[in-house]
Amino acid sequence: MTSPPTPLPSPRGFTMMELATVGLIISILMAIALPNFLEAQIRARVTAAISDMATISAAIEEYYLSYRAYPPNRVAKTPEGGLVGDPNREDRKDRSNHGLRGGSLSILTTPLAILSLLPGDPFPTEDHGRHLFDYVNALEITGAPIPRARFGAIGSAAYLLASYAPDEDGDVYAAKMPPEGVAYSPTNGTRSDGDLILLGP
């Protein structure tokens, strides 16, 4: 007489306790890694903004060599009114450059293409519809250069480029001459107050 076959043991699954432990470990690792990842991402955007502002500044200087003047704050008689980032907005066509981003830097892309494309600010602000760097030609507004001492430097500058930086709000009032406000410094914290500033030349 043959004995009945022994049943195979059924495969054992994970218990709820084991699954909860694995979930807890993954959560702890994410809590440690995520802030470092976000900080690295912000630092990369700051570096990109500084690099793009240097590119724009070089193009502004090339424009100056060709025309013996810096790009104006507003270009007259153009379809967009010279207001980069705000094309064809009727409410903006008769205003000066105050509070507008990009000034008239579109002049760097046409008719003589010093830049093929105007770099955008890596810290855009959707609430203000601003996607480009602030640009102000101080010589056109007051006829006098910007004192660099306001931003902890020596000498004077003809124009100012600014980015909203990680806090994504305006801390430098570029259209007011001389400009005033807080310049961004990563030593105050990655998300500290202040705007990235480039004074040129």
C-alpha positions as CSV (number, residue, x, y, z in Angstrom):
1,M,0.0,0.0,0.0
2,T,1.4,3.3,-1.0
3,S,1.2,6.3,1.3
4,P,-0.4,9.5,0.0
5,P,2.0,12.1,-1.4
6,T,3.2,14.6,1.1
7,P,1.8,18.1,0.2
8,L,4.4,20.6,-0.8
9,P,4.7,23.5,1.6
10,S,2.9,26.6,0.4
11,P,5.1,29.5,-0.5
12,R,5.3,31.9,2.4
13,G,4.7,35.6,1.7
14,F,6.0,38.7,3.5
15,T,4.2,39.5,6.8
16,M,2.8,42.9,7.4
17,M,5.5,43.6,9.9
18,E,8.2,42.9,7.3
19,L,6.6,45.1,4.7
20,A,6.2,47.9,7.2
21,T,9.8,47.7,8.2
22,V,11.0,47.9,4.6
23,G,8.7,50.9,4.0
24,L,10.0,52.6,7.1
25,I,13.6,52.1,5.9
26,I,12.9,53.5,2.5
27,S,11.1,56.5,4.0
28,I,14.1,57.2,6.3
29,L,16.5,57.0,3.3
30,M,14.3,59.4,1.3
31,A,14.1,61.8,4.1
32,I,17.9,61.9,4.3
33,A,18.6,62.0,0.5
34,L,15.7,64.3,-0.8
35,P,16.9,67.6,0.9
36,N,20.4,67.1,-0.4
37,F,19.0,66.4,-3.9
38,L,16.9,69.6,-3.8
39,E,19.8,71.7,-2.5
40,A,22.0,70.4,-5.4
41,Q,19.2,71.2,-7.8
42,I,19.0,74.8,-6.5
43,R,22.8,75.2,-6.7
44,A,22.8,74.0,-10.3
45,R,20.1,76.6,-11.2
46,V,22.1,79.4,-9.5
47,T,25.2,78.3,-11.6
48,A,23.1,78.3,-14.7
49,A,21.7,81.8,-14.0
50,I,25.2,83.2,-13.4
51,S,26.5,81.6,-16.6
52,D,23.5,82.9,-18.7
53,M,23.9,86.4,-17.2
54,A,27.6,86.3,-18.2
55,T,26.6,85.2,-21.8
56,I,24.1,88.1,-22.0
57,S,26.7,90.5,-20.6
58,A,29.2,89.5,-23.3
59,A,26.5,90.0,-26.0
60,I,25.7,93.4,-24.5
61,E,29.4,94.4,-24.7
62,E,29.5,93.2,-28.4
63,Y,26.4,95.3,-29.1
64,Y,28.2,98.2,-27.5
65,L,31.3,97.7,-29.7
66,S,29.0,97.8,-32.8
67,Y,26.7,100.7,-31.8
68,R,28.8,102.7,-29.2
69,A,25.7,102.5,-26.9
70,Y,24.2,99.8,-24.6
71,P,20.8,98.3,-25.5
72,P,18.0,100.7,-24.7
73,N,15.5,100.1,-21.9
74,R,12.7,100.2,-24.6
75,V,12.7,99.9,-28.3
76,A,10.3,102.2,-30.0
77,K,8.1,101.2,-33.0
78,T,8.3,97.5,-32.7
79,P,5.3,95.2,-32.6
80,E,6.1,94.1,-29.1
81,G,7.0,97.6,-27.9
82,G,10.4,96.3,-26.9
83,L,9.1,94.6,-23.9
84,V,10.7,91.1,-23.9
85,G,8.5,88.5,-22.4
86,D,5.4,90.6,-22.7
87,P,4.7,90.6,-26.5
88,N,1.7,92.5,-27.7
89,R,0.4,93.4,-24.3
90,E,-1.6,96.6,-24.8
91,D,-1.4,97.5,-21.1
92,R,2.4,97.5,-21.4
93,K,3.1,99.3,-24.7
94,D,3.1,102.8,-23.3
95,R,5.1,102.2,-20.1
96,S,8.7,102.7,-19.5
97,N,11.0,99.8,-18.5
98,H,10.1,100.1,-14.8
99,G,9.1,96.7,-13.4
100,L,9.6,94.9,-16.7
101,R,11.9,92.0,-17.1
102,G,14.3,91.8,-20.0
103,G,14.1,95.4,-21.0
104,S,14.9,95.4,-24.7
105,L,17.4,92.7,-24.9
106,S,15.5,91.2,-27.9
107,I,17.6,93.7,-29.8
108,L,20.5,91.2,-29.2
109,T,18.8,88.6,-31.4
110,T,17.6,90.8,-34.3
111,P,18.4,92.3,-36.8
112,L,22.1,91.5,-36.0
113,A,22.0,88.1,-34.2
114,I,24.6,88.5,-31.5
115,L,22.6,85.8,-29.6
116,S,20.5,83.3,-31.5
117,L,18.2,82.9,-28.4
118,L,17.8,85.0,-25.3
119,P,18.4,82.8,-22.2
120,G,15.6,82.6,-19.8
121,D,15.9,83.1,-16.1
122,P,16.1,79.7,-14.3
123,F,14.0,81.2,-11.5
124,P,10.9,82.4,-13.4
125,T,7.9,83.8,-11.5
126,E,4.5,82.7,-12.9
127,D,2.6,85.2,-10.8
128,H,4.3,88.1,-12.5
129,G,4.6,86.5,-15.9
130,R,8.4,87.0,-15.8
131,H,10.7,84.6,-17.5
132,L,13.7,86.7,-18.5
133,F,16.5,88.4,-16.6
134,D,15.9,92.0,-15.5
135,Y,17.9,94.4,-17.5
136,V,18.3,98.2,-16.9
137,N,20.5,100.6,-18.8
138,A,21.3,103.1,-16.1
139,L,23.0,105.6,-18.5
140,E,19.7,105.9,-20.5
141,I,17.6,106.6,-17.4
142,T,19.8,109.0,-15.4
143,G,22.8,109.6,-17.7
144,A,25.0,108.4,-14.8
145,P,26.5,105.0,-14.0
146,I,25.4,102.8,-11.2
147,P,27.6,103.0,-8.1
148,R,28.9,99.4,-7.4
149,A,29.4,100.3,-3.7
150,R,25.6,99.6,-3.2
151,F,26.4,95.9,-3.8
152,G,29.8,95.7,-2.0
153,A,32.0,96.4,-5.0
154,I,34.3,99.2,-6.3
155,G,33.6,101.5,-9.2
156,S,30.5,102.0,-11.3
157,A,28.5,100.2,-14.0
158,A,26.5,101.2,-17.0
159,Y,23.8,98.5,-16.8
160,L,22.4,95.9,-14.4
161,L,21.3,92.3,-15.0
162,A,19.3,90.5,-12.3
163,S,17.7,87.2,-11.6
164,Y,15.0,86.6,-8.9
165,A,17.3,83.8,-7.5
166,P,16.0,80.9,-5.3
167,D,13.6,82.9,-3.2
168,E,11.8,83.8,-6.5
169,D,10.8,87.3,-5.5
170,G,12.2,90.7,-6.4
171,D,14.7,91.9,-3.8
172,V,16.6,94.4,-6.0
173,Y,14.6,97.4,-7.4
174,A,16.6,97.7,-10.6
175,A,14.4,100.3,-12.3
176,K,15.0,102.7,-9.4
177,M,18.2,104.6,-9.9
178,P,20.5,104.0,-8.2
179,P,19.2,100.5,-7.6
180,E,18.8,99.3,-4.1
181,G,18.1,96.0,-2.5
182,V,19.7,92.7,-1.4
183,A,22.1,90.8,-3.5
184,Y,21.9,87.0,-3.2
185,S,24.7,85.1,-1.4
186,P,24.7,81.3,-1.0
187,T,26.7,81.7,2.2
188,N,23.4,83.0,3.8
189,G,21.7,79.8,2.9
190,T,20.7,78.2,-0.5
191,R,17.2,79.7,-0.3
192,S,18.2,83.0,1.3
193,D,16.8,86.4,0.4
194,G,18.3,88.4,-2.4
195,D,18.6,88.6,-6.2
196,L,21.6,87.5,-8.4
197,I,23.2,90.7,-9.7
198,L,25.6,91.3,-12.6
199,L,26.8,94.9,-13.0
200,G,28.4,95.7,-16.3
201,P,30.8,96.4,-17.8
